[in-house]
Structure formats: C-alpha cells, structure tokens
Amino acid sequence: MKIAAIIQGRMGSTRLPGKILKTINGKTLLEYQIERVKQAKTIEQIIVATTTRENDQLIVDLCRKIGVDYYRGSEEDVLSRYYEAAKNFNVQVIVRLTSDCPIIDPEVIDKVVNRYMNDQLSTDYVSNTLDRTYPRGLDTEVFSLRALEKVHQEAFLQRDREHVTSYFYTNPDLFKLQSVKNKYNYENYRWTVDTEEDFELIQLILGKLYNPDKLFLLKDIINLLEIYPDWNNINAHIEQKKF
C-alpha cells in the first residue's frame, strides 16, 4: 500500500505570485518543503501536482532538477488534478500538502499518517486541521484513493473542486472523520506563506534554524519565537483567505 505526499503548487498565486519558487539563501521554498517531507518516515513518494499552464513549467523544471515526481493537471479543478496524480502514480494512501508550507514538520506528518493507518478500516479522512491546534503551515490531511475517488465523482460545487478535501468535512454524514490534536494549542501561529509578511517571517526562522545536517521541529520554532516574540507581529494581521 503506497503512501505518497502530493503537494499542490502553482506559480499563479493571487496574493504572492511565484511564492513557491521564491528563494532564501539560494534555495526555493518548495525545495525547503520537499527536503523536510523527505524526513517523514511514513512517506514513500513525493509528487508535486502542478498545472498545465506555461508558467508552471518552472515548477516542472525544478522537480526534474531535484529528482522529484510531478504531475500536470487542471488549474481550476484541483480535485481532478489530485485524483489523476494519485491514479497516475498508483498511490493508495494520499497525504495532501500545500506548497505554501516550507517549514512543515515531518514528525507531525508521521503522526497524522499513523493515525490514519491505525484506524483506516473505520476512518475515511484524518487531518490536523479539523480542530486546529497546530500552527497554520503544518497542515496535513490523509485519505485513501478510494475515498478521493468518491469525492471526485460526487463533488460538483466549485468550492469542492478547488479545495480538494472540503467535500469530506462538509459532509460528515457521508465520511468518517478524525482529528489529530496537539498537546498544546498553537493555532494562533501562522507559518504558511501567502503574503510578503509571511515570507519575511519564514526568512527569519530559516535564517536562525536551518542546518542541512540537523532537522528542526515544531518545538524548536516555538522556542525561537519565545526568544523573539516580536516576530509573531510581522504577519499577525494577515487573514487566511475565506473558505
């Protein structure tokens, strides 16, 4: 049973175009994320799901350069892009990640995946976003190809085609959902990259913590931000785009 992380990404972000290929110390945000996802013990394959638009060739070129699998599909119908990517690479268990999470924690990924694998006979969808206790930017969702196929066949609202997994959690009568919670509530932290302010914060965090020979985790970032509490104000005013 192949478990793969499928990372959706495109150059046409509305608030910060080209964000996933913005660089910090010569490395793109997407490379930082992929490097960290590779540290997750449960992930057997990483697939970048991008679009067929011409400007997303830059993402394909990067994937080829660093030896990461990719799939090109619809820009608007992200649900079909995910489903086709999973089918194309014969993935049975899908770990959905978004490309705006360059400091995602591989131990958190493993925690969510292991919850799904342990309860897969009685669960359709597991995530750490249903009841948010983790910082935004560590989002991880896990579900089977079979469940995704059901969503792909039944979801017709534009919202559900764009957001991939919204049909799961807006239809709790159709699917068995599980939430993975952290011991401490860190929901107010924002470590995703959607604006210049978000990028500035991530740049500071990576500048202090990144070491190619030593992985930093959630607790290390929290400890750093306790030393530099003002950093949290950089993007505290940013509102997540409404669902």
C-alpha positions in Angstrom: 0.0 0.0 0.0 1.9 3.0 -1.3 1.7 6.2 0.8 2.6 9.3 -1.1 2.6 13.0 -0.3 1.0 15.0 -3.1 2.0 18.7 -2.9 -0.2 21.1 -4.9 1.5 24.1 -6.2 1.4 26.7 -9.0 3.1 30.0 -9.9 -0.2 31.9 -10.2 -0.9 32.5 -6.5 -3.2 35.5 -6.2 -1.6 37.3 -3.2 2.0 36.4 -3.8 2.6 35.2 -7.3 5.5 32.8 -7.8 5.9 32.4 -4.0 6.9 28.7 -4.0 10.0 29.5 -6.1 11.0 32.5 -4.0 14.4 31.8 -2.6 16.1 32.1 0.8 19.8 31.6 0.8 19.7 30.3 -2.7 17.1 27.6 -2.1 13.4 27.8 -3.1 10.6 27.5 -0.6 9.4 24.4 -2.4 12.9 22.8 -2.0 12.8 23.5 1.7 9.4 21.8 2.0 10.4 18.8 -0.1 13.6 18.4 1.9 11.5 18.3 5.1 8.8 16.0 3.8 11.5 13.5 2.8 12.3 13.2 6.5 8.9 11.8 7.3 9.2 8.1 7.9 5.8 7.3 6.5 6.2 8.9 3.1 7.3 6.6 0.3 7.0 9.1 -2.6 6.6 12.8 -3.1 4.6 14.1 -6.1 4.3 17.8 -7.0 0.9 18.4 -8.6 1.0 21.5 -10.7 -0.9 22.8 -13.7 -0.6 22.7 -17.5 -0.1 26.5 -17.7 3.0 27.6 -19.4 4.4 29.5 -16.4 4.2 26.3 -14.3 6.9 24.8 -16.5 9.3 26.5 -14.0 8.0 24.1 -11.3 8.4 21.1 -13.6 12.0 22.2 -14.3 12.7 22.4 -10.6 11.2 18.9 -10.0 13.3 17.5 -12.8 16.4 19.2 -11.4 16.0 17.8 -7.9 14.6 14.4 -8.9 11.0 14.7 -7.6 8.0 13.3 -9.4 5.4 15.6 -10.8 2.0 15.6 -12.4 0.4 18.4 -14.5 -3.4 18.8 -14.5 -6.2 21.4 -14.3 -5.5 24.7 -12.7 -9.1 25.3 -11.6 -10.2 21.8 -10.9 -7.6 20.9 -8.2 -9.6 17.9 -7.1 -9.3 16.3 -10.5 -5.6 17.1 -10.5 -5.1 15.3 -7.2 -7.2 12.3 -8.3 -5.3 12.0 -11.6 -1.9 12.4 -9.9 -2.7 9.6 -7.5 -4.0 7.3 -10.2 -1.1 8.0 -12.4 1.4 7.0 -9.7 -0.7 4.2 -8.3 -1.0 5.8 -4.9 -3.3 4.1 -2.4 -2.9 6.5 0.6 -2.7 10.2 -0.2 -1.1 12.7 2.1 -2.3 16.1 1.0 0.1 19.0 1.5 0.1 22.5 0.0 3.2 24.2 -1.3 2.9 27.2 1.0 4.3 25.3 4.0 8.1 25.4 3.7 8.7 24.6 7.4 6.3 21.7 7.7 7.2 19.3 10.5 7.9 15.7 9.3 7.1 14.3 12.8 3.6 15.9 12.5 3.1 14.4 9.1 4.0 11.0 10.6 1.6 11.5 13.4 -1.3 12.2 11.1 -0.4 9.4 8.7 0.0 6.8 11.5 -3.4 7.8 13.0 -4.9 7.1 9.6 -3.1 3.8 9.0 -4.0 2.5 12.5 -7.7 3.4 12.0 -8.1 3.1 8.3 -10.8 0.4 8.5 -13.1 2.8 10.4 -11.9 6.2 9.1 -12.1 7.9 5.7 -10.2 11.2 6.4 -7.7 12.2 9.1 -6.2 15.7 9.5 -4.8 18.2 12.0 -7.0 21.0 10.6 -10.5 20.0 11.6 -9.9 21.2 15.2 -6.9 23.5 14.7 -4.2 23.2 17.5 -1.2 23.2 15.2 0.2 26.3 13.6 -1.1 27.2 10.2 1.7 25.9 7.9 1.9 22.4 9.4 -1.4 21.3 7.8 -1.6 17.6 6.9 -4.6 15.6 5.5 -4.7 11.9 4.9 -7.2 9.8 3.0 -7.4 6.8 0.6 -7.6 6.8 -3.2 -10.9 5.1 -2.9 -12.3 7.9 -0.7 -10.8 10.5 -3.1 -12.5 8.8 -6.0 -15.9 9.0 -4.2 -15.3 12.8 -3.7 -14.2 13.2 -7.3 -17.3 11.5 -8.6 -19.8 13.3 -6.3 -18.5 16.8 -5.6 -19.8 19.3 -8.1 -19.6 22.7 -6.3 -16.7 24.9 -7.5 -15.6 25.2 -3.8 -15.1 21.5 -3.6 -13.3 21.2 -6.9 -11.0 23.9 -5.9 -10.3 23.0 -2.2 -9.9 19.2 -2.8 -10.9 18.0 0.6 -13.8 20.3 1.6 -16.4 17.7 0.4 -15.0 15.4 3.2 -15.5 17.7 6.1 -18.7 19.4 4.9 -20.4 16.0 4.6 -19.7 14.3 8.0 -22.7 12.1 7.4 -21.0 10.6 4.3 -17.5 10.2 5.7 -15.9 9.1 9.0 -13.6 11.9 10.1 -10.8 12.0 12.6 -8.9 15.0 14.1 -5.3 14.9 15.3 -4.7 17.5 18.0 -1.5 18.8 19.6 -1.0 18.7 23.3 -0.7 22.5 23.4 -2.8 24.9 21.3 -0.7 26.8 18.8 -3.5 27.8 16.5 -2.5 31.4 16.6 0.9 30.9 15.0 1.0 31.5 11.2 3.9 29.8 9.4 2.4 29.5 5.9 3.4 31.8 3.1 0.7 33.7 1.3 2.0 37.3 1.6 5.2 39.2 1.8 4.8 39.4 5.5 4.6 35.6 5.8 7.7 35.3 3.6 9.6 37.7 5.9 8.8 35.6 9.0 9.8 32.4 7.3 13.0 34.0 6.1 13.9 34.9 9.7 13.0 31.4 11.0 15.0 29.6 8.4 17.9 32.1 8.9 18.2 31.1 12.5 17.3 27.4 12.5 18.1 25.9 9.1 21.0 23.5 9.1 21.2 20.9 6.3 22.7 18.4 8.7 20.2 18.9 11.6 16.4 18.9 11.3 14.5 21.5 13.3 11.0 20.7 14.5 7.9 22.4 15.9 9.3 22.7 19.4 12.4 24.4 18.0 10.4 27.0 16.2 8.3 27.7 19.3 11.4 28.1 21.4 12.8 30.5 18.8 9.7 32.6 18.8 9.7 32.8 22.5 13.2 34.4 22.2 12.0 36.8 19.5 8.3 37.3 20.3 8.1 40.4 18.1 8.5 38.2 15.1 5.0 37.0 15.6 3.7 40.5 14.9 5.1 40.5 11.4 2.2 38.6 9.9 -0.3 38.6 12.9 -2.7 40.9 10.9 -2.9 38.6 7.9 -6.2 36.9 7.5 -6.4 33.5 5.9 -8.4 33.5 2.7 -12.0 32.6 3.5 -13.2 29.1 2.7 
